[in-house]
C-alpha cells in the first residue's frame, strides 16, 4: 500500500477512471450485441435503429479516450457491413 499522499490519491483516481471506462466499454459491447441479434433475426428496421445507437455509443467512447479511433472505426465498419448485407 502506498504511503505518500499523492500516491494514495492516484490510486483513488485510477480506480474511479477504471470503473468509468468499464461501464463505457460494457455499453458499447451491449449495443453491438443488439445489432448482431437483430441481424441474426433478419429484422432490418430494428437492426438499422440499433446500428444508429451503437455508432453513437462507439463514437462517444472514442471521444472520451476509452477506445482508439481506429478501433472505433473498425467496429463501426463491421457492424455497418453486417446490417447492409440484410438489404
C-alpha positions in Angstrom: 0.0 0.0 0.0 1.2 3.5 -0.8 2.5 5.7 2.0 2.7 9.0 0.1 -0.4 11.2 0.0 -0.2 11.8 -3.8 0.2 8.1 -4.5 -2.9 7.3 -2.4 -4.8 9.9 -4.4 -3.6 8.4 -7.7 -4.9 5.0 -6.6 -8.3 6.5 -5.9 -8.4 8.5 -9.2 -7.3 5.5 -11.3 -9.9 3.3 -9.6 -12.6 5.8 -10.5 -11.5 6.1 -14.1 -11.3 2.3 -14.4 -14.9 2.0 -13.3 -16.0 4.7 -15.8 -14.1 3.0 -18.7 -15.5 -0.4 -17.8 -19.0 1.0 -17.9 -18.5 2.7 -21.3 -16.9 -0.5 -22.8 -19.7 -2.6 -21.5 -22.3 -0.3 -23.0 -20.6 -0.4 -26.4 -20.4 -4.2 -26.3 -24.1 -4.4 -25.4 -25.1 -2.1 -28.3 -23.0 -4.2 -30.7 -24.7 -7.4 -29.4 -28.1 -5.8 -30.0 -27.2 -5.0 -33.6 -25.9 -8.6 -34.1 -29.1 -10.1 -32.6 -31.3 -8.0 -34.9 -29.2 -9.1 -37.9 -29.4 -12.7 -36.9 -33.2 -12.4 -36.6 -33.3 -10.8 -40.0 -35.1 -7.7 -38.7 -33.9 -4.9 -41.0 -35.6 -2.0 -39.3 -34.6 -2.9 -35.8 -31.0 -3.5 -37.0 -30.9 0.0 -38.5 -32.3 1.6 -35.4 -29.8 -0.3 -33.2 -27.0 0.5 -35.6 -27.5 4.2 -35.2 -27.4 3.9 -31.4 -24.4 1.6 -31.5 -22.4 4.1 -33.7 -23.3 6.9 -31.3 -22.0 4.9 -28.3 -18.8 3.9 -30.2 -18.1 7.5 -31.2 -18.7 8.6 -27.6 -16.3 6.1 -26.3 -13.7 7.2 -28.9 -14.2 10.9 -28.0 -13.7 10.1 -24.3 -10.5 8.3 -24.9 -11.7 4.9 -23.9 -11.3 3.5 -27.3 -8.7 4.2 -30.0 -10.1 5.9 -33.1 -9.0 3.1 -35.4 -10.7 0.5 -33.2 -13.8 2.6 -33.2 -13.7 2.9 -37.0 -13.2 -0.9 -37.4 -16.2 -1.7 -35.1 -18.4 0.8 -36.9 -17.4 -0.6 -40.3 -18.0 -4.2 -39.3 -21.5 -3.7 -37.8 -22.5 -1.4 -40.7 -21.4 -4.0 -43.2 -23.4 -6.7 -41.4 -26.6 -4.5 -41.4 -26.1 -3.6 -45.1 -25.9 -7.3 -46.0 -29.6 -7.6 -45.0 -30.7 -5.4 -47.8 
